[in-house]
Amino acid sequence: MVESLLDRNEEEEGTHRLGRQALWFLAHTLLALATWLALMMLGYALNPPAVSQTLILILSMFVPLVVGHFVARLHPDDMAASVWLLGLIWLLIISLWILDMPTGPNQCFQCDATDKLTRTFFSIPRPSGLIDDDGPFIGTWPAAALVGYSIGAWLAIRHIRSSE
């Protein structure tokens, strides 16, 4: 009887811990994406001329990195460093969607799989025409924001643990 109660308490504690981790994962994900969206809105509000996609990619990674580092210093949580997984999953989902798209005139005509992805996500050597040339905005930059946030959080958590 006593062992049964102890097992039940351990299960409830494990369920509570798992739920708390899921909520923190969601919170860190939303914070990383909100940071990236704020950066995009600032860019659209200022509308600087001739900003390269490479600079936007770097900023999409660096600004959430700084926010992730700051948040993880205030509240060290291992889930903050795991958000990169969602960025990878998101990039893979968008990649499958793009690879499944038909090609045609003005839409990556006669492109192979590599051309479809590089031209859609990075516009190298020129945009593919698929998903209205919004590949970086839909796929690359949000994934970079999640990866950057994770790196910043990981650096902060590592620093905190090494100083203990």
N, C-alpha and C positions, 0 to 999 in steps of 0.2 A: 504494500500500500504506500509506504513512504517512498520507495523507489519510483513508483508510478507518478507520484506528485512531483518528485525531483525531475523526472524526464519531461513531464508536461511543462514545468517552469523553464527548463532549458530550451524546449521547442518554442515557447512563447517569446523568450528572450532572443532566440535566433531569428524568429519571424519579425520581431520588432526591429532588430538590427538591420535585417535585410530591407525592410520598408524604409528605415531612416537613410540607408545608403542609396536607395532608389530615388528618394526625394532630393538628397544632396546632389546626385548625378544630374537630375532634371534641373535643379537650381543652377548648377555650374554651367550646364549646357545653355540654358536660357540667358544667363549672364554673358557668356561668351558671344552668343549670337546677337544679343542686344547691343553689346559693345561694337560689334561689326556693323550692325545696322545704323548705329549712331555715327560711325565713321562714314558710311555711305551717304547718310543724310547730310552730314557736314560737307562732304564732297559735292553733292548736288546743290546745296545751298550756296557754296562759294563758287562753284562751277569754274575751276581754274582751267585755262586753255592748255591743250596738248599734254595732258597727264598720261604717261605711258601705263599700260596694263601691268608691266613689271613693278612699277612703283606702287600701284594699287595692291598688287599681290603682297609686296613686302609690308606695306602698311596694314593690310588685312591680317597679317600674321603678327606683326610687332605690337600693335596697339592692344589686341587681346592678350598677348604675352605679358605686357606690363600690368594689365588689369588682373590677370590670373595670378601673377606674382604677388601683387598687393593683397588680393583676397586670401590667398593661401597663407600669407604672413599673419593676417588677422585671425583666420580660422583654418588651421592646418587640417586638411581633410584629404585622405587618399583618393576619394572619388574625383576630386578636381583634376588630378593628374591622369585620370582615365577617360576624359572627355574626347581625346583624340580618336578613340575607337569609333565614336559616332561620326566623326568627320570622315574617317576611312569608309565606313559603311555607306554614308551619304554619297561619297564620290563613286563608290562601286555601283550603287543604284542608278545614279545619273549616267554612268558609263554604259551600263546595260541598256538603258533607255536610248541613248545615242546610237549605240551599235545596232539596235533593232530598227532604227529609222531608215527609210528608203532614201536613196540619193537620186538626184536629178539635176537638170540645169539650175544654176545658181544655188545648189544645195549639195556641195561636195561631190560633184559629178565624177563617177568612177573612182572614188576614194576607197582605199583599203581600211581596215580597222584602225591601224595606227594613225593614218591621216585623219580619219574622222575624229579621233580623240584629241590629238595634238592641235588640230585646227579649231576644234570646238572649245576646248578648255583653255588653250593658250594663244590662239589666233596665229600660230606659226605654220607656214610662212604668211598666211592670210586667213581671215575667218572662214569657217566652213559654210555658213549660211544655214546650218541646222539650228533649231530652237531660236530662230531670229537673232543669231549671233550673241545670245545672252549666256553662253556657256560659262564664261568666267564668273558672271554674277550669280548664276544658279548653282554651279558646281564647285569651281575652283576656290573662290574667295571665301565662302562659308566654311569649307573644309579646312582651308588654311587658318581661319580664325579659331576653329576648334583645336587644331594642332598647336597653334601658338599659345592659346590659353593653357593647354595641358603642359607645355614646356615651361611656361612661366610658373605654374603651380608646382611642378616637379622640382624646379630649381629652388623655390622658396621652401618647400618641405624638406628637401635634402639639406639646405643650409640650416634649418631649424634643428633637424636631427643630428647634424654633425656638431652643432654647438652645445648639445646637451651632454 
